[in-house]
């Protein structure tokens, strides 16, 4: 979730210095004043952010409260496609996590989470993004599918589905389209629309991989495959592959093909 990298196109993941929020990764909202309309599986929520990050953080607490975590560990195994800026599509089997701390057992984005996820990254500093994936907490006893976006390195959750099972396959799609009056971002799970939000800008690049706030967690290699991107709301296109990749402490990853990235944690020899 909330990664903050100085440069994302390096093949080595740089050290990430985050806030105390252990949350999913990146999206941009240019200019200090903007508005977003949220359409999710629940009631429609409308809000306006004025004066930038300070009020954004206040509205975040009021509208989308997320528990903080004291975890200091944060590492990732990621692959990147530089052509993607308005759409990201991936498929993966929810992979079991073992050895994780028994924390965050009742609320998403808390404790020492491990995320199997995809992103559209909106700015080169990695502090603005769209995201969708699966979270594991409480020694893998608390699992959930989630989606949302980040603005100025603050996570805004648009929804979660708890109780997802290991071994199940899901496809995740984030896309952008013109609605007749404005451009919106859309989050789809297995072809079903989960949320729709006003989006005033295109992205910077696409990414997929494994993100961990749990240093003892063990995750066997699993593949995110059928990787596709969308450029300027155009046709869905297979990743050309191998644009960039990065692995942090305890993490490992490998390109299986141009459209498949396999990631693992503490199981690099398996």
Backbone bond lengths (Angstrom), bond angles and torsions (degrees), N, CA, C in turn:
res aa  C-N    CA-C-N  psi(-1)  N-CA   C-N-CA  omega(-1)  CA-C   N-CA-C  phi
1 X - - - 1.439 - - 1.525 107.81 -
2 X 1.305 122.16 -110.06 1.465 118.57 -166.56 1.514 112.67 -76.32
3 X 1.305 117.89 91.00 1.448 122.37 174.15 1.515 108.41 -95.62
4 X 1.305 117.49 148.85 1.457 120.64 175.61 1.516 107.96 -134.91
5 X 1.337 116.63 101.96 1.449 121.78 -178.09 1.518 109.58 -112.79
6 X 1.327 116.57 142.71 1.453 119.79 177.62 1.521 110.46 -66.82
7 X 1.324 117.61 -47.41 1.459 122.88 175.73 1.513 108.33 -133.56
8 X 1.344 117.74 130.82 1.446 121.11 -176.87 1.513 112.41 -94.41
9 X 1.324 119.82 -12.36 1.448 120.20 -173.88 1.525 112.35 -89.85
10 X 1.333 118.11 1.97 1.442 120.48 174.93 1.516 109.40 -75.04
11 X 1.338 116.72 150.67 1.451 120.82 178.99 1.516 112.19 -81.24
12 X 1.296 116.01 -6.00 1.461 120.31 176.85 1.515 107.81 -114.65
13 X 1.325 117.41 125.99 1.456 121.00 178.41 1.520 108.83 -70.75
14 X 1.340 115.82 125.40 1.452 120.82 178.85 1.518 110.23 -79.99
15 X 1.310 116.30 162.65 1.460 120.19 179.04 1.517 110.25 -64.08
16 X 1.318 116.34 133.08 1.468 121.22 -178.59 1.520 109.49 -101.10
17 X 1.329 116.59 125.71 1.452 121.79 175.63 1.512 107.54 -107.66
18 X 1.346 116.29 112.21 1.450 121.90 -170.50 1.513 111.74 -113.83
19 X 1.291 115.02 170.98 1.448 120.65 167.33 1.515 108.46 -77.40
20 X 1.323 117.10 -177.27 1.465 120.29 -178.23 1.515 112.80 -75.36
21 X 1.368 117.48 -4.04 1.473 120.10 179.68 1.513 109.09 -83.22
22 X 1.313 117.62 118.49 1.457 121.66 175.98 1.514 108.42 -93.91
23 X 1.324 115.46 87.32 1.451 120.18 -168.38 1.516 111.35 -135.46
24 X 1.346 117.73 168.53 1.451 119.79 -176.04 1.526 115.15 -65.97
25 X 1.221 126.32 169.06 1.465 138.67 -162.82 1.533 123.06 -73.99
26 X 1.143 142.79 -133.95 1.482 148.06 -149.74 1.575 125.75 -106.91
27 X 1.388 132.22 147.79 1.522 136.67 161.41 1.528 113.94 -166.36
28 X 1.309 123.22 152.08 1.462 120.41 -175.46 1.498 115.15 -111.07
29 X 1.249 115.82 146.28 1.437 122.20 171.23 1.507 103.53 -134.15
30 X 1.319 116.60 100.22 1.441 119.88 -176.73 1.513 110.12 -69.20
31 X 1.317 115.27 152.37 1.459 123.26 179.69 1.513 110.75 75.08
32 X 1.336 116.90 148.12 1.454 119.91 -177.57 1.520 113.29 -74.14
33 X 1.318 118.64 -12.81 1.457 121.08 -179.44 1.514 109.59 -122.69
34 X 1.333 116.87 124.45 1.459 120.98 178.89 1.510 108.37 -158.50
35 X 1.315 115.99 167.03 1.453 119.84 177.40 1.516 109.22 -132.79
36 X 1.331 116.76 149.17 1.456 121.43 177.25 1.516 108.28 -135.41
37 X 1.324 115.77 137.87 1.460 121.36 172.66 1.513 108.04 -106.22
38 X 1.305 117.07 128.99 1.449 121.96 -174.08 1.520 110.02 -107.41
39 X 1.332 116.37 123.80 1.456 121.60 173.80 1.512 107.23 -119.24
40 X 1.308 117.32 112.24 1.456 121.35 -178.14 1.514 108.98 -125.61
41 X 1.331 114.77 -171.92 1.452 118.86 179.80 1.524 111.66 -70.28
42 X 1.329 117.01 -11.51 1.451 122.29 176.24 1.518 110.08 -104.14
43 X 1.342 117.73 -158.49 1.463 121.04 -178.97 1.522 111.88 -63.89
44 X 1.325 116.35 153.07 1.453 121.01 176.30 1.522 108.72 -72.46
45 X 1.316 116.04 133.32 1.459 121.46 178.33 1.516 108.06 -120.55
46 X 1.318 118.22 133.21 1.446 121.40 176.55 1.517 108.71 -121.95
47 X 1.333 115.05 139.88 1.451 118.50 177.25 1.517 109.58 -153.19
48 X 1.302 115.80 160.78 1.453 121.88 179.30 1.516 108.58 -128.44
49 X 1.330 114.66 133.20 1.462 119.95 177.42 1.526 107.89 -105.14
50 X 1.298 116.87 123.41 1.453 122.73 179.74 1.520 108.03 -126.79
51 X 1.312 116.61 135.57 1.460 122.83 177.29 1.511 112.62 78.54
52 X 1.314 116.87 24.52 1.450 120.50 165.03 1.501 116.72 78.18
53 X 1.341 114.70 -148.18 1.467 121.43 -165.23 1.522 114.20 -64.72
54 X 1.326 117.99 -33.39 1.463 118.97 -175.97 1.520 111.10 -61.95
55 X 1.342 116.48 -50.02 1.462 118.98 179.05 1.520 110.49 -71.43
56 X 1.338 116.97 -32.96 1.463 119.61 176.31 1.514 110.61 -57.32
57 X 1.328 116.33 -41.42 1.465 119.69 -179.74 1.524 111.04 -66.39
58 X 1.348 116.68 -38.59 1.457 119.91 179.31 1.523 110.32 -65.12
59 X 1.349 116.45 -46.59 1.454 119.80 179.37 1.519 110.98 -63.68
60 X 1.318 115.82 -35.34 1.457 120.39 177.82 1.528 111.13 -58.48
61 X 1.344 116.70 -45.98 1.457 120.66 -179.88 1.523 110.45 -64.68
62 X 1.343 116.24 -38.44 1.460 119.78 -177.72 1.521 112.70 -73.80
63 X 1.353 116.58 -40.38 1.452 119.67 -171.72 1.514 113.62 -96.84
64 X 1.343 117.12 -36.57 1.450 120.57 -175.27 1.524 109.91 -133.76
65 X 1.340 118.74 66.61 1.460 120.38 -176.42 1.521 111.65 -64.68
66 X 1.320 115.71 135.37 1.456 122.90 178.77 1.513 108.31 -133.10
67 X 1.319 116.58 136.29 1.454 120.18 -178.85 1.520 110.93 -68.30
68 X 1.326 116.10 143.05 1.455 121.42 174.54 1.515 109.41 -83.52
69 X 1.331 115.85 160.29 1.453 120.92 178.59 1.508 109.54 -133.70
70 X 1.324 115.29 147.18 1.459 120.33 -178.36 1.525 111.83 -89.88
71 X 1.326 118.65 3.10 1.457 121.53 -177.11 1.521 111.23 -61.23
72 X 1.330 116.60 133.84 1.456 120.93 177.88 1.519 111.36 -103.17
73 X 1.328 117.59 -15.12 1.464 121.05 179.31 1.526 110.01 -80.63
74 X 1.331 116.12 138.19 1.461 120.80 176.42 1.519 108.28 -156.91
75 X 1.324 116.71 119.17 1.462 121.04 179.17 1.514 109.74 -148.17
76 X 1.347 115.66 159.25 1.452 120.87 -175.53 1.522 111.92 -141.69
77 X 1.333 114.53 159.96 1.456 123.53 168.74 1.515 106.41 -129.68
78 X 1.334 117.83 108.77 1.452 122.31 -167.70 1.521 112.70 -132.09
79 X 1.326 115.27 151.07 1.459 122.97 169.11 1.521 108.32 -122.69
80 X 1.341 116.66 152.42 1.460 121.63 -173.60 1.521 111.89 -130.28
81 X 1.317 114.92 145.80 1.468 123.25 172.01 1.517 107.46 -126.22
82 X 1.327 116.92 114.75 1.456 120.45 -173.25 1.527 113.29 -77.87
83 X 1.328 118.11 -17.43 1.471 120.24 -177.31 1.529 112.69 -77.40
84 X 1.327 116.50 -23.37 1.453 119.78 -175.85 1.517 112.76 -78.43
85 X 1.341 117.05 131.69 1.472 118.54 176.58 1.524 113.80 -143.18
86 X 1.350 117.75 -10.35 1.462 118.20 177.23 1.527 112.46 -132.57
87 X 1.320 118.16 2.75 1.453 119.68 178.97 1.513 112.49 -158.76
88 X 1.344 115.58 142.36 1.467 122.44 178.25 1.523 107.70 -140.86
89 X 1.344 116.28 131.34 1.458 121.67 179.66 1.523 109.23 -134.70
90 X 1.340 115.97 135.69 1.464 120.75 177.05 1.517 109.86 -152.13
91 X 1.330 115.56 160.70 1.459 123.48 175.85 1.524 107.34 -130.10
92 X 1.331 117.79 137.10 1.459 119.22 170.70 1.523 111.36 -156.07
93 X 1.326 114.20 154.59 1.457 121.82 174.55 1.520 108.06 -85.23
94 X 1.328 118.01 128.90 1.457 121.28 178.86 1.531 109.23 -60.37
95 X 1.325 115.22 118.29 1.464 121.83 -173.46 1.530 110.56 -95.95
96 X 1.315 116.92 137.56 1.467 121.41 179.12 1.523 111.24 -66.92
97 X 1.328 115.70 149.20 1.470 123.92 176.25 1.525 107.48 -118.90
98 X 1.320 117.29 134.23 1.465 121.05 177.10 1.523 109.66 -127.74
99 X 1.335 116.21 160.20 1.457 120.98 177.22 1.508 115.43 74.26
100 X 1.317 117.58 6.89 1.457 122.77 -178.28 1.531 110.41 -76.80
101 X 1.320 116.96 152.37 1.456 121.02 176.42 1.533 110.31 -61.67
102 X 1.314 116.85 148.87 1.478 121.60 177.37 1.517 109.59 -87.34
103 X 1.329 115.17 64.13 1.468 122.46 -178.52 1.526 108.97 -126.03
104 X 1.331 116.17 161.91 1.457 120.73 179.03 1.509 112.61 63.92
105 X 1.336 116.48 46.71 1.468 120.55 -171.77 1.522 114.70 -88.47
106 X 1.335 117.89 0.20 1.468 118.69 -175.93 1.517 114.54 -137.27
107 X 1.325 118.90 -6.00 1.462 120.53 -177.97 1.521 109.74 -145.82
108 X 1.330 118.22 139.17 1.468 120.56 179.30 1.522 111.77 -66.88
109 X 1.340 115.06 160.29 1.459 123.19 176.42 1.534 111.94 61.78
110 X 1.330 117.78 33.61 1.464 120.50 -178.97 1.514 109.44 -137.08
111 X 1.327 115.42 170.46 1.463 120.04 -179.90 1.514 111.53 72.47
112 X 1.324 116.01 -130.21 1.465 122.46 -179.05 1.534 108.74 -125.15
113 X 1.323 117.59 72.01 1.461 121.05 -171.98 1.524 113.89 -72.15
114 X 1.328 114.23 156.71 1.463 123.44 169.48 1.526 106.04 -125.34
115 X 1.344 116.63 129.95 1.457 121.51 -175.63 1.526 111.44 -118.45
116 X 1.330 116.81 131.44 1.458 123.26 168.73 1.524 105.12 -104.17
117 X 1.337 117.75 114.00 1.464 117.12 -159.97 1.523 114.05 -152.96
118 X 1.343 115.21 170.73 1.458 123.03 172.93 1.521 108.79 -133.78
119 X 1.350 115.21 157.59 1.457 120.36 -176.83 1.526 111.56 -142.44
120 X 1.310 116.61 149.92 1.456 122.66 155.88 1.519 105.63 -108.33
121 X 1.306 116.65 120.26 1.463 122.11 -177.10 1.521 108.47 -96.35
122 X 1.323 116.53 131.06 1.456 120.48 -170.74 1.521 114.60 -103.44
123 X 1.309 117.91 -19.55 1.463 120.38 179.74 1.515 109.96 -138.97
124 X 1.329 116.78 149.95 1.460 121.37 -174.37 1.525 113.15 -66.60
125 X 1.346 117.89 -18.89 1.462 119.52 177.76 1.529 111.96 -82.66
126 X 1.341 117.12 -2.97 1.458 120.93 174.91 1.514 114.91 72.95
127 X 1.324 118.92 19.33 1.455 120.96 -175.82 1.528 113.57 -105.26
128 X 1.339 117.01 4.64 1.464 121.24 179.61 1.524 108.81 -139.11
129 X 1.344 117.03 130.88 1.455 118.86 -170.58 1.520 113.41 -166.56
130 X 1.352 116.05 162.80 1.454 124.27 163.08 1.522 107.40 -108.07
131 X 1.342 116.98 150.66 1.468 119.38 -175.93 1.518 111.51 -152.07
132 X 1.341 114.64 151.81 1.461 120.95 177.10 1.524 108.39 -158.49
133 X 1.344 117.09 135.57 1.456 118.92 -179.83 1.515 112.48 178.18
134 X 1.351 114.85 -155.52 1.461 123.03 -178.72 1.517 108.84 -122.17
135 X 1.346 116.87 134.38 1.455 122.36 176.17 1.517 111.21 -109.39
136 X 1.350 115.72 141.62 1.464 122.70 176.77 1.527 109.00 -122.33
137 X 1.328 117.49 130.77 1.468 123.39 177.99 1.525 109.58 -141.76
138 X 1.329 116.11 172.77 1.466 122.37 172.27 1.533 111.05 57.79
139 X 1.357 115.46 50.31 1.463 121.86 -177.22 1.524 110.72 51.42
140 X 1.329 114.53 42.69 1.462 124.95 177.79 1.528 112.95 67.66
141 X 1.333 116.92 17.46 1.451 119.95 176.07 1.519 113.17 -89.20
142 X 1.331 116.92 -9.54 1.460 122.20 179.52 1.525 107.46 -130.04
143 X 1.330 116.11 109.46 1.462 122.04 -176.97 1.518 110.05 -125.34
144 X 1.328 115.69 150.58 1.461 120.38 -178.57 1.524 110.30 -159.99
145 X 1.326 115.20 144.17 1.463 121.42 167.14 1.522 107.24 -86.20
146 X 1.314 117.12 140.34 1.462 120.55 -176.36 1.520 110.33 -140.46
147 X 1.333 116.08 161.24 1.454 121.58 174.88 1.525 108.21 -155.96
148 X 1.327 115.07 153.43 1.457 120.37 -179.19 1.513 110.79 168.05
149 X 1.318 115.63 -159.73 1.462 120.73 -179.01 1.525 110.02 -147.33
150 X 1.318 115.50 161.58 1.460 121.87 175.86 1.513 110.40 -117.94
151 X 1.311 115.27 144.07 1.464 122.03 178.34 1.519 108.19 -137.45
152 X 1.329 116.32 121.56 1.466 121.63 -176.56 1.527 111.56 52.05
153 X 1.339 114.63 42.70 1.470 122.83 175.54 1.529 113.09 67.14
154 X 1.339 117.04 20.80 1.458 122.04 174.06 1.528 107.71 -114.97
155 X 1.328 116.72 132.95 1.460 122.18 -175.58 1.524 111.59 -88.71
156 X 1.333 115.90 133.08 1.457 123.00 175.13 1.527 108.20 -117.84
157 X 1.305 117.10 105.43 1.458 121.27 -179.60 1.518 110.09 -77.96
158 X 1.331 116.39 130.88 1.463 121.11 176.18 1.519 112.15 -100.17
159 X 1.338 116.79 -13.34 1.448 118.12 178.14 1.519 113.15 170.07
160 X 1.322 116.58 156.92 1.462 123.27 174.33 1.527 109.30 -141.49
161 X 1.327 115.08 154.08 1.457 122.84 172.05 1.527 106.34 -128.26
162 X 1.318 117.07 110.68 1.457 120.15 -177.34 1.523 110.74 -86.22
163 X 1.347 114.10 157.91 1.458 120.12 174.09 1.506 115.33 90.55
164 X 1.343 119.18 10.43 1.454 119.86 177.78 1.527 110.32 -62.86
165 X 1.309 116.96 147.50 1.468 121.66 -173.33 1.522 111.79 -101.81
166 X 1.327 116.05 143.48 1.455 120.61 171.65 1.527 108.87 -63.53
167 X 1.316 115.79 146.11 1.452 120.88 179.71 1.510 114.61 89.33
168 X 1.333 117.80 -4.65 1.459 120.84 178.19 1.527 110.42 -91.75
169 X 1.319 116.24 145.73 1.462 122.29 -178.56 1.523 110.11 -102.82
170 X 1.327 115.90 132.74 1.462 121.38 176.82 1.519 109.31 -135.09
171 X 1.319 116.04 152.02 1.462 119.63 170.93 1.521 108.94 -111.68
172 X 1.318 114.05 143.73 1.459 122.70 -173.48 1.529 108.36 -124.09
173 X 1.317 115.89 129.29 1.464 119.76 -179.77 1.518 110.33 -137.01
174 X 1.318 115.25 129.42 1.461 122.88 171.34 1.522 106.41 -119.10
175 X 1.321 117.26 129.86 1.457 120.16 -176.81 1.519 110.37 -143.87
176 X 1.311 116.11 168.97 1.466 122.66 -179.66 1.517 108.34 -131.84
177 X 1.331 116.97 139.41 1.459 120.93 -179.41 1.516 110.33 -151.31
178 X 1.316 115.09 156.27 1.462 121.40 176.85 1.524 108.89 -85.41
179 X 1.320 117.17 129.70 1.464 121.73 -174.17 1.531 113.08 -97.42
180 X 1.341 116.75 0.09 1.466 121.05 -176.31 1.506 112.86 110.04
181 X 1.344 115.30 -23.63 1.460 119.75 177.51 1.520 112.67 -132.82
182 X 1.331 116.96 -18.43 1.455 121.17 -177.44 1.523 109.10 -163.24
183 X 1.352 115.63 168.79 1.460 121.29 174.29 1.524 109.50 -94.75
184 X 1.330 115.55 133.98 1.464 122.00 177.58 1.521 110.00 -122.80
185 X 1.332 115.65 152.34 1.458 122.31 168.23 1.524 108.70 -96.56
186 X 1.344 116.07 146.23 1.455 122.38 -177.18 1.526 109.23 -130.12
187 X 1.320 116.88 136.60 1.457 123.57 176.97 1.524 108.72 -111.70
188 X 1.341 117.56 121.84 1.460 122.52 -179.54 1.526 110.16 -118.52
189 X 1.318 116.60 134.49 1.458 122.90 171.87 1.521 108.15 -114.96
190 X 1.328 116.55 118.92 1.471 121.54 -179.66 1.524 111.66 51.32
191 X 1.329 115.42 38.40 1.454 121.21 176.81 1.508 115.51 84.89
192 X 1.327 117.77 -2.66 1.469 121.88 -179.41 1.523 110.29 -102.39
193 X 1.321 117.00 127.84 1.460 121.47 179.00 1.520 110.25 -65.76
194 X 1.328 116.24 127.53 1.464 121.26 179.01 1.532 112.03 -106.00
195 X 1.327 117.62 -38.18 1.471 120.18 179.45 1.515 109.72 -153.30
196 X 1.328 114.76 154.98 1.458 123.31 177.85 1.523 107.89 -138.98
197 X 1.350 116.70 128.28 1.463 120.87 -173.91 1.525 109.50 -140.19
198 X 1.296 116.83 138.48 1.474 122.18 175.30 1.511 110.68 -56.72
199 X 1.331 116.66 133.81 1.464 121.28 -177.66 1.522 110.08 -133.65
200 X 1.326 118.28 110.82 1.460 120.08 -174.37 1.524 115.50 -84.52
201 X 1.330 119.06 0.86 1.462 119.10 -175.46 1.515 111.44 -150.56
202 X 1.332 116.46 160.98 1.463 121.26 175.36 1.524 109.10 -89.55
203 X 1.322 115.32 170.05 1.448 120.64 -176.04 1.520 114.15 -88.11
204 X 1.329 114.00 -172.45 1.458 123.55 -175.85 1.521 110.72 -112.33
205 X 1.339 116.73 -40.93 1.460 122.97 177.86 1.524 109.00 -169.86
206 X 1.343 115.87 166.29 1.455 122.80 176.02 1.520 110.08 -104.19
207 X 1.344 115.24 155.47 1.468 119.97 179.50 1.518 109.34 -151.03
208 X 1.329 115.44 154.24 1.458 121.75 177.80 1.514 108.52 -147.39
209 X 1.346 117.91 148.99 1.451 118.12 177.36 1.509 114.97 160.17
210 X 1.331 114.21 -158.80 1.462 124.17 -175.63 1.516 108.53 -117.05
211 X 1.324 116.56 132.66 1.469 122.33 -179.33 1.521 108.97 -128.14
212 X 1.333 117.04 131.32 1.462 120.29 -173.74 1.515 112.56 -132.45
213 X 1.338 114.57 138.41 1.461 123.25 169.31 1.533 109.93 -112.98
214 X 1.322 116.75 18.74 1.465 122.28 -177.87 1.518 109.38 -128.22
215 X 1.337 117.34 104.03 1.463 119.95 -176.81 1.526 113.87 -66.52
216 X 1.357 121.70 -32.35 1.464 119.04 179.04 1.524 114.19 -85.01
217 X 1.322 118.43 -5.17 1.461 120.85 -176.24 1.521 110.98 -62.67
218 X 1.314 114.99 146.02 1.458 121.72 178.80 1.522 108.67 -122.52
219 X 1.332 115.91 124.45 1.465 122.23 179.66 1.528 107.77 -131.50
220 X 1.319 117.15 118.55 1.460 120.30 176.58 1.522 110.10 -67.55
221 X 1.329 114.90 158.22 1.460 119.36 177.60 1.531 110.92 -54.22
222 X 1.318 115.55 131.34 1.461 121.37 172.03 1.523 107.20 -137.92
223 X 1.322 117.28 152.77 1.462 121.79 -175.65 1.520 111.72 -103.54
224 X 1.323 116.36 135.51 1.459 123.35 162.03 1.525 105.34 -98.58
225 X 1.321 116.63 116.05 1.460 119.75 -168.49 1.526 111.48 -130.09
226 X 1.336 115.27 -178.67 1.474 121.91 -174.08 1.526 110.83 53.84
227 X 1.330 116.38 37.77 1.462 121.89 -174.73 1.526 110.59 -68.11
228 X 1.328 114.98 127.83 1.458 121.49 177.56 1.528 109.94 -136.13
229 X 1.334 114.30 155.57 1.458 120.13 175.85 1.515 109.71 -128.71
230 X 1.320 114.25 164.70 1.460 122.55 174.34 1.521 106.99 -126.91
231 X 1.321 116.73 134.08 1.459 121.28 -179.38 1.531 109.15 -118.10
232 X 1.330 115.63 121.89 1.472 121.85 179.33 1.526 111.98 50.93
233 X 1.340 115.18 47.65 1.468 123.24 178.57 1.532 112.71 59.55
234 X 1.322 117.75 23.43 1.455 121.90 -178.34 1.522 112.71 -86.13
235 X 1.330 115.36 -160.14 1.455 121.81 -177.89 1.529 111.00 -68.94
236 X 1.340 116.13 148.77 1.454 120.39 174.48 1.521 109.07 -69.44
237 X 1.339 115.44 132.86 1.462 122.33 -173.09 1.520 109.70 -132.79
238 X 1.343 116.38 137.73 1.464 119.49 176.41 1.518 110.76 -61.41
239 X 1.334 115.58 143.38 1.455 119.27 172.71 1.527 108.90 -55.09
240 X 1.329 115.49 139.08 1.463 119.46 173.70 1.524 110.16 -74.96
241 X 1.341 114.62 -23.54 1.465 119.98 171.99 1.515 114.57 87.29
242 X 1.317 114.36 150.56 1.466 123.10 169.21 1.532 113.64 67.30
243 X 1.344 118.45 17.65 1.461 119.37 179.21 1.524 110.48 -60.74
244 X 1.328 117.05 -46.91 1.459 121.82 176.86 1.519 108.70 -168.55
245 X 1.322 115.77 159.53 1.457 121.36 175.45 1.517 108.03 -154.86
246 X 1.333 116.38 162.98 1.455 119.45 179.71 1.514 110.94 -158.78
247 X 1.324 116.34 145.29 1.460 121.56 177.87 1.519 109.58 -133.73
248 X 1.336 116.17 135.47 1.448 122.05 179.39 1.521 111.69 -98.59
249 X 1.322 116.21 -169.73 1.460 123.30 -179.77 1.524 111.20 -56.30
250 X 1.328 116.50 131.59 1.476 124.65 -179.47 1.523 113.29 72.33
251 X 1.341 118.30 -4.62 1.457 121.32 -173.83 1.527 110.75 -102.46
252 X 1.334 115.26 155.60 1.454 120.08 176.08 1.517 108.76 -147.11
253 X 1.333 116.62 158.05 1.448 120.55 -179.14 1.507 110.97 -164.20
254 X 1.328 115.77 156.53 1.455 120.98 -178.80 1.528 109.35 -153.42
255 X 1.331 115.41 142.53 1.459 120.69 172.16 1.524 108.05 -76.15
256 X 1.324 117.92 120.62 1.459 121.71 172.10 1.521 110.36 -81.66
257 X 1.312 115.32 -33.67 1.462 123.58 177.88 1.517 106.50 -164.44
258 X 1.323 116.78 -176.29 1.460 119.97 179.57 1.519 112.15 -65.60
259 X 1.341 116.93 -20.81 1.469 120.52 -176.54 1.525 112.45 -119.71
260 X 1.325 117.07 23.14 1.472 119.97 -179.84 1.527 110.22 -149.16
261 X 1.343 115.97 128.28 1.460 123.14 178.26 1.521 108.51 -123.55
262 X 1.327 116.83 126.76 1.463 121.28 177.25 1.522 109.84 -106.70
263 X 1.345 115.33 134.88 1.459 121.99 -177.31 1.510 110.11 -128.73
264 X 1.334 116.66 155.85 1.453 122.39 178.34 1.519 109.03 -155.54
265 X 1.330 115.37 164.39 1.466 121.52 174.01 1.526 109.31 -132.81
266 X 1.328 116.03 128.76 1.466 123.43 178.79 1.530 112.50 56.29
267 X 1.327 117.29 23.00 1.473 122.32 176.74 1.518 109.49 -137.71
268 X 1.313 115.79 41.32 1.460 119.93 -171.75 1.528 112.82 -70.65
269 X 1.311 117.69 -17.73 1.458 119.85 179.04 1.501 112.94 -95.05
270 X 1.343 117.08 -3.01 1.477 119.53 -175.04 1.513 111.44 -88.77
